[in-house]
């Protein structure tokens, strides 16, 4: 009897410790999301103070619109980073989905049906990534490094190295998805909806719990019966579908297909997720933070244009922002460890 009471007390103490750590992690994620949002607002105010034209409604709307595609990819990337995985093919999935959708439209397929097929294609490409990772038994980083080149080469080949034009621009696909609603581009509303959906999926569903558990401790997750391969497959398919959606929205905005579009988006998506507070060590993630991180990068790029800084410095500025974000994350992580030690963990 005494032994049972002792075991129950010990179990209760363990549960309290886990709840305390979970509470700290949740508050830390919220704090980091708030931090990148505050940094974005501050940067906008600084640029606007020096270049008042930056405050124009049209300019701010353009910044949001240009950030949508990387933001979508960053939202999906937060799931992978939470599992300690990286998908380097997302920029190429974006480009291939865009080109394929454009070719289908030019071939006479209904634009809305072509758009749906473009999203589906993205999911299939994500599934291909998962199959390569599973059956060749190599890390996702290496597998998607190969498929990044494969998908990009296929996009260039399908487009014959040229822009795909001659699309039915008067169709509702372009006027709706490429238009505005309630003062914001429709693509921004889609981004908001996807962000809310993915946040709910990551935070409040068994699937999201499995994703975070694998990233937190893969061995413990496998021991508890979580299928690491199955969960990874679902996340890669989700990432591919989000990439396909971004490509379809990009086509609606650009109204033509460029086979080289989306080059470098994968690194921007990873940077945005890290800036937003999703650590590379896994276990936690914030979809909102990843989206805010992408918007911050968009503000940086637009600010460079307003200050007439050559585009060649864009990568330098992005790298500097990422470096600062990682440094801040390191400080916050040290503080979290200090708080956790206060609970005797």
C-alpha positions in Angstrom: 0.0 0.0 0.0 2.8 2.4 1.0 4.6 1.5 -2.3 1.5 2.3 -4.4 1.1 5.7 -2.6 4.8 6.4 -3.2 4.5 5.5 -6.9 1.3 7.7 -7.3 3.1 10.6 -5.6 6.1 10.2 -7.9 3.8 10.0 -11.0 2.1 13.1 -9.9 5.4 14.9 -9.4 6.5 13.8 -12.9 3.3 15.1 -14.4 3.7 18.4 -12.7 7.2 18.7 -14.0 6.1 17.9 -17.5 3.3 20.4 -17.3 5.7 23.0 -16.0 8.1 22.4 -18.9 5.2 22.4 -21.4 4.0 25.7 -20.0 7.5 27.2 -20.3 7.9 26.0 -23.8 4.5 27.4 -24.8 5.2 30.8 -23.3 8.6 30.8 -25.0 7.1 30.1 -28.4 4.5 32.9 -27.9 7.2 35.3 -26.7 9.4 34.5 -29.8 6.4 35.0 -32.2 5.6 38.3 -30.5 9.3 39.3 -30.7 9.5 38.8 -34.5 6.2 40.7 -34.9 7.5 43.6 -32.8 10.7 43.6 -34.8 8.8 43.7 -38.1 6.6 46.6 -36.9 9.7 48.5 -35.6 11.5 48.0 -38.9 8.5 49.3 -40.8 8.3 52.4 -38.6 12.1 53.0 -39.0 11.9 52.7 -42.8 8.7 54.7 -43.0 10.3 57.5 -40.8 13.2 57.8 -43.2 11.2 57.1 -46.4 7.5 58.2 -45.8 6.4 56.7 -49.1 6.9 53.3 -47.5 3.8 54.0 -45.3 1.5 54.1 -48.3 -1.3 51.5 -48.3 -0.3 50.3 -51.7 3.4 49.7 -50.7 2.5 47.9 -47.5 0.0 45.8 -49.4 2.7 44.9 -52.0 5.1 43.9 -49.2 2.5 41.5 -47.8 1.6 40.1 -51.2 5.3 39.5 -52.1 5.8 37.7 -48.8 2.9 35.3 -49.2 4.8 32.6 -51.1 7.8 32.3 -48.8 5.4 32.6 -45.8 3.4 29.6 -46.9 6.5 27.6 -47.4 7.8 28.7 -44.0 4.6 27.7 -42.4 5.0 24.1 -43.8 8.7 24.1 -43.0 7.9 24.7 -39.3 6.4 21.2 -39.1 9.6 19.7 -40.6 11.9 21.7 -38.4 9.9 20.6 -35.4 10.8 17.1 -36.4 14.5 18.0 -36.9 14.0 17.6 -40.6 14.5 20.0 -43.6 13.1 20.0 -47.1 15.3 21.7 -49.6 13.1 21.0 -52.5 10.2 23.3 -51.6 11.4 26.1 -53.9 11.5 23.7 -56.8 8.1 22.2 -55.9 6.8 25.8 -56.0 8.3 26.3 -59.4 7.2 23.0 -60.9 3.7 23.3 -59.6 3.4 26.8 -61.1 4.8 25.7 -64.5 2.7 22.6 -64.7 -0.5 24.6 -63.8 0.3 27.1 -66.5 0.9 24.4 -69.1 -2.4 22.8 -68.2 -4.2 26.1 -68.6 -2.6 26.8 -71.9 -3.5 23.3 -73.0 -7.2 24.1 -72.5 -7.8 22.7 -69.0 -10.1 24.8 -66.8 -8.0 27.2 -64.8 -9.6 26.2 -61.5 -9.2 22.5 -62.2 -5.6 23.1 -63.3 -5.0 25.0 -60.0 -6.4 22.1 -58.0 -4.2 19.7 -59.9 -1.2 22.0 -59.2 -1.8 21.7 -55.5 -2.2 17.9 -55.9 1.0 17.7 -57.8 2.8 19.4 -54.9 1.5 16.8 -52.6 2.6 14.0 -54.9 6.1 15.6 -55.1 6.2 15.6 -51.3 5.2 11.9 -51.4 8.1 11.2 -53.7 10.4 12.9 -51.2 9.0 10.7 -48.5 9.5 7.5 -50.6 13.1 8.4 -51.4 13.8 9.1 -47.7 12.2 5.9 -46.5 13.4 3.3 -49.1 16.9 4.6 -49.7 17.2 5.3 -46.0 18.9 8.7 -46.2 18.2 11.9 -44.3 15.5 14.2 -45.7 18.2 16.9 -46.0 20.2 14.8 -48.5 17.1 13.3 -50.3 15.5 16.7 -50.9 18.8 18.2 -52.0 18.7 15.7 -54.9 15.0 16.2 -55.6 15.5 20.0 -55.5 17.6 19.7 -58.7 15.4 17.0 -60.1 12.2 19.1 -59.8 13.9 22.3 -61.0 15.3 20.6 -64.0 11.9 19.1 -64.8 10.3 22.6 -64.5 12.9 24.1 -66.9 12.4 21.1 -69.4 8.6 21.4 -69.4 8.8 25.1 -69.9 11.5 24.6 -72.6 13.6 27.2 -70.7 11.1 29.9 -71.5 8.1 31.7 -69.8 4.8 30.0 -70.3 2.4 32.7 -71.6 -0.9 32.7 -73.5 -3.0 32.0 -70.4 -6.8 32.9 -70.1 -6.2 36.0 -68.0 -9.8 37.0 -68.2 -10.9 33.8 -66.3 -12.2 34.2 -62.7 -9.1 32.2 -61.5 -6.9 35.2 -62.2 -9.4 37.9 -61.3 -10.3 36.3 -58.0 -7.0 34.8 -56.7 -5.0 37.7 -58.2 -7.4 40.3 -56.9 -8.1 42.0 -53.6 -10.9 41.6 -51.0 -11.6 43.9 -48.1 -8.5 45.9 -48.9 -6.1 42.9 -48.9 -4.9 40.6 -51.7 -6.8 37.4 -51.8 -3.5 35.5 -51.5 -3.0 37.2 -48.1 -6.4 36.0 -47.0 -5.4 32.5 -48.1 -2.2 32.8 -46.1 -4.2 33.8 -43.0 -6.5 30.8 -43.4 -3.7 28.4 -44.0 -1.8 29.8 -41.0 -4.8 29.3 -38.7 -5.4 25.8 -40.0 -1.7 24.7 -39.7 -1.5 26.2 -36.2 -4.5 24.2 -35.1 -3.1 21.1 -36.7 0.2 21.5 -34.9 -1.1 22.5 -31.5 -4.4 20.8 -31.0 -4.3 17.4 -32.8 -2.7 14.0 -32.2 -0.8 14.5 -35.4 0.7 17.7 -34.2 1.6 16.0 -30.9 3.4 13.2 -32.7 5.3 15.7 -34.8 6.6 17.6 -31.8 7.2 14.4 -29.8 9.5 13.0 -32.5 11.4 16.3 -32.7 11.7 16.4 -28.9 13.0 12.9 -28.4 12.9 10.4 -31.4 13.8 7.4 -29.3 11.2 8.0 -26.7 8.6 8.7 -29.5 9.4 5.4 -31.2 9.3 3.6 -27.9 5.8 5.0 -27.1 4.6 3.5 -30.4 4.7 6.6 -32.7 5.5 5.8 -36.3 8.4 8.1 -37.2 8.3 7.0 -40.9 4.6 7.4 -41.2 4.6 10.8 -39.5 7.5 12.0 -41.6 5.7 10.9 -44.8 2.6 12.9 -43.8 4.6 16.0 -43.0 6.5 15.8 -46.3 3.2 15.4 -48.2 1.8 18.4 -46.3 4.9 20.4 -47.1 4.6 19.5 -50.8 0.9 20.4 -50.9 1.6 23.8 -49.3 4.3 24.3 -51.9 1.9 23.5 -54.6 -0.7 25.9 -53.2 2.0 28.6 -53.1 2.8 27.9 -56.8 -0.8 28.2 -57.8 -1.2 31.5 -56.0 2.0 32.7 -57.6 0.7 31.9 -61.0 -2.5 33.9 -60.3 -0.4 36.9 -59.3 2.4 36.7 -62.0 0.0 35.6 -64.8 2.8 33.7 -66.5 5.1 30.8 -65.7 8.8 31.3 -65.3 10.7 28.0 -65.0 13.3 29.6 -62.7 10.8 31.2 -60.3 11.1 30.1 -56.7 14.9 29.6 -56.8 16.2 30.2 -53.3 12.7 30.1 -51.7 13.7 27.0 -49.7 16.5 28.9 -47.8 14.3 31.9 -47.3 11.6 29.6 -45.8 14.0 28.0 -43.4 15.4 31.4 -42.4 11.9 32.7 -41.9 11.0 29.8 -39.7 14.1 30.2 -37.6 13.7 33.9 -37.3 10.1 33.3 -36.2 11.2 31.1 -33.2 11.2 27.6 -34.6 14.6 26.1 -33.4 16.6 23.7 -35.5 16.9 21.4 -32.5 13.2 20.3 -32.9 10.5 19.7 -30.4 8.7 23.1 -30.7 7.5 25.2 -33.6 5.4 28.3 -34.2 3.5 28.6 -37.5 2.6 32.3 -36.8 6.2 33.0 -36.0 7.4 31.5 -39.3 4.9 33.6 -41.2 5.9 36.8 -39.4 9.6 35.9 -40.1 8.8 35.7 -43.9 7.1 39.1 -43.7 10.1 40.5 -41.9 12.3 39.3 -44.7 10.0 40.9 -47.2 10.2 44.2 -45.3 14.0 44.0 -45.4 14.0 43.4 -49.2 11.6 46.2 -49.8 13.6 48.5 -47.5 16.7 47.9 -49.5 14.8 49.0 -52.6 13.6 52.2 -50.9 17.2 53.1 -49.9 18.4 52.4 -53.4 20.7 49.6 -52.2 21.8 47.2 -54.9 19.9 43.9 -55.1 23.2 42.1 -54.7 23.1 43.1 -51.0 19.8 41.5 -50.4 21.3 38.1 -49.5 23.8 39.9 -47.2 21.0 41.7 -45.4 18.9 38.5 -45.1 21.9 36.6 -43.7 22.5 39.4 -41.2 18.9 39.2 -40.0 19.1 35.4 -39.7 22.4 35.7 -37.7 20.8 38.2 -35.3 17.7 36.0 -34.9 19.8 32.9 -34.1 21.8 34.9 -31.6 18.6 36.1 -29.9 17.3 32.5 -29.9 20.5 31.3 -28.2 20.0 33.9 -25.4 16.4 32.9 -25.0 17.3 29.2 -25.0 19.8 29.8 -22.2 17.2 31.6 -20.1 14.7 28.8 -20.7 17.2 26.2 -19.5 17.8 28.3 -16.4 14.0 28.4 -15.7 13.7 24.7 -16.3 16.5 24.0 -13.8 14.5 25.8 -11.2 12.0 23.0 -11.5 14.7 20.4 -10.7 14.8 19.1 -14.3 
